[in-house]
Each structure stands twice: as structure tokens, then as C-alpha cells.
Amino acid sequence: MTSLNQRRVVFTGLGSITNLGHDVTSTWSGLLEGRSGIRQITAFEQDDRWTTRIAGEISDWDPSDRLDHSEIKKMDRFSQLGVWAAAEAMEDSGLDWEQGDPYRRGVVIGSGVGGIQTIEYYAGVLTEKGPRRMSPFTVPKLMVNAAAGNTSIRYNLRGVNSSPATACATGGHALAEAYMFIATNQAEFILAGGAEGAVSPVCVSAFSAMKALSTRNDEPTLASRPFDIDRDGFVLAEGGAVLAVEELEHAKARNANIYAEIIGFGITGDAGHIAAPNAAGEGAKAAMKAAITHAGISPDQIDYINAHGTSTPLGDIAEVAAVKELFGDHAYKLAMSSTKSCTGHTLGAAGGLESIAVVKAICDGVMPPTINLDQPDEGFDLNFVANEAQEREITIALNNSFGFGGHNVSIAIAAFND
């Protein structure tokens, strides 16, 4: 289906951990049920000085169920989440990673802020106890490429090893990178996605200072409400999401289960404000258009869009404007929902997590809802799959990821058809 003479790239494994569940099955069930994973923050103490006291924390999780204690000791929380998701994706792929050429296999797992919890903790150690009390594990834990590095070590992935850090567009960039490496024959199998463990004092207070976070503290499950007139900011969340991305013939040769196919991507930059989107959604529109062009399809072939849809006043306006401008009348025939309404915003993990949602929507023929959409904002008259999942045959879908710094990524994903 792609317009370029390149190798075809498919998904053969899915892995995630979110506030809705510690694997893909439970997370997907939560999305379809329209459950919210937003709660009062328990990771650290807060008082009335904190304007935001809610987040999408992952609870009742023991990383030792999949990771050795020696590994856990050397990883920040974001790395633990990333490696956990990568382990599920690897298991789901069925690849025997101990056999074959490790230099043809790789990892592209990024993060928006990396080991922020390690940074905060050891900044305190330095201040209170001095430089001699710093741990030698500090740098390996805090570096933004730690999830990728630890995953490559765990599975002897000696080929491509990369870690994009493009804020909330990170997961999308990871999948685009994986696609490029495989399509151009530099790899045959890559674990790609993102991880974030940013529910921390610095991140919550810093995003609050930007007026970016919802302050609906008394109604946490109602706080993330993309496209609704009463939205007041995004809800910070943590999570990990990794997909096994593989060259088609390699996957077929080992009889792998093929979920769906990446048929194109588009990447653009706003070159405007460091933290605000282009008001008209020009960069978002250009990214979606580039993905469609790369895939060799027309806009009216898109059935579903998993929106970036963060629940911020400006971001939602820009994305809706971009969709209307690009798709014209077809914007009213396709459907678009935001799964961040359930999970909150997992920053660097979002692109991977929401690509998993697209893959599952294609496979199961059902679109997850945008919950808390009680009254769409003015001009928001598209099918946002409000409050309840909708059944629909999906042949081609887009996943949008946009980030601070003006980063825009759109991934085109299609039902697999050999």
C-alpha cells in the first residue's frame, strides 16, 4: 500500500503498563469500558499550596514480577515501566531472541523527561549529605536513554539502539524511527515505544506553574475531558508502552502473529512557541498530510484518528482545526477519540500507548471512547466517540502525537492484508 519501494513493516507484539492495568489486555478493557485511571496523588505528600493534587498513578504494581531485584535497583521508575512493557511486547511477539543475529534486532524506546525521580532524590542527597554520598548508579538511572539501554541488554539487541526525547511526541518518533530502520533494511525486528515516570514533585509543580494541568481535584475521574467546553488542562500520568515492529517477510518466516501494518508517517515542526501549539494546527495538519502521502493513500481512506487530545484549551482547538482543514467533508465521516480522557497524559509513553489502542481498534473493530465529553466546545462537531465505545470496521487509522518544542508526528496504521 505504501507509495515507496520499501520493505513492509508490521506489528507483531504489544506491551503496556498504565493506570488502567499492568498489561495490554487490562488496559484495553479499561479503555473500552470508559474507566478513568485518575486519582489523588499518593506518590508524595501535598498540602493546600499545590493547585493540582491528581494524577494517573500506577498502583498495586510490583516490578519484581518481571524484573530481577538487581535490575530494579539500577533503574529509575520510568526505566522499570519501559522494560516491563518491552518484556510483554517481546513475549507477545513470540521471537526467540536467544537465536538469530542480534545485530539485526534493536530497540527504540524514548522518554519525555527520563529519570526525574532519580534526579530529585539525589539532588536532595547532594544538598543534605554532600557529594561523597552520591550513588554510582545515579547517572545510569537518570539518563533518558536508560529504558532503551536496559532493554537492549536484557534481550541482547545489538543493532539499532536509539532513544528519542521529543516531549509528548516521543512515542510517535520512536515508531517512525523503527519504521525507517526496518524499511531501509537496517534491522528486521525492533522494540519501539516510550516510558514515563514523571508523577513527581518537580514535574507536578512545574507543569502547574505553566497552568497546563487540570485543577479539578475534587473530581479526579472527571478531570481529563478532551474536546469538552469545561476542560481546564491535562492530567499528568505515568506508564510504559512498547510495540514489536518487524519486517513482514521476517515475521511470516517465523509464523508470527501479525496485528497490523505501519504504512506511513509524517513528522513536522511548528517552529513557533516552545510550549504552545500553532493555533491553526498548521504543523499538525502537515504531519497528518505527510503520513497520508507517505502511505500512498487519500485522506478519505482514513476511518479513525486516535487524537493527541490532551484536554488543554489550546491544544484541542488546534488539532480539531487541523483535522477539519485537511479532511474537509470527510472529517464528518471519520471518527476521532482521545484515550487520554481515561489514562491522562503519559508524555513520552503516549505515542506508543495510543498506537496500541489504534492497533487493537483495528483488530477488534471497535473505537475506544472520549469520556467526560458532556458538552463539546464551540465548533467541535465531529464524531469524537463521546462517552461510549463505537463499533466500526477500521481499515486505516492515524495516531497523532504532538509535543512541547513544536514536535508533530502522525503514524498511519492499516489492517494487515497480505
Beta strands, then each sheet from edge to edge (+ up, - down):
strand 1: 9-17
strand 2: 39-40
strand 3: 54-55
strand 4: 105-110
strand 5: 161-162
strand 6: 189-196
strand 7: 239-247
strand 8: 260-269
strand 9: 304-306
strand 10: 335-337
strand 11: 366-367
strand 12: 390-391
strand 13: 396-403
strand 14: 407-415
sheet 1: 5+ 4+ 6+ 7- 1+ 8- 14+ 13- 9- 10-
sheet 2: 2+ 3-
sheet 3: 11+ 12-
end
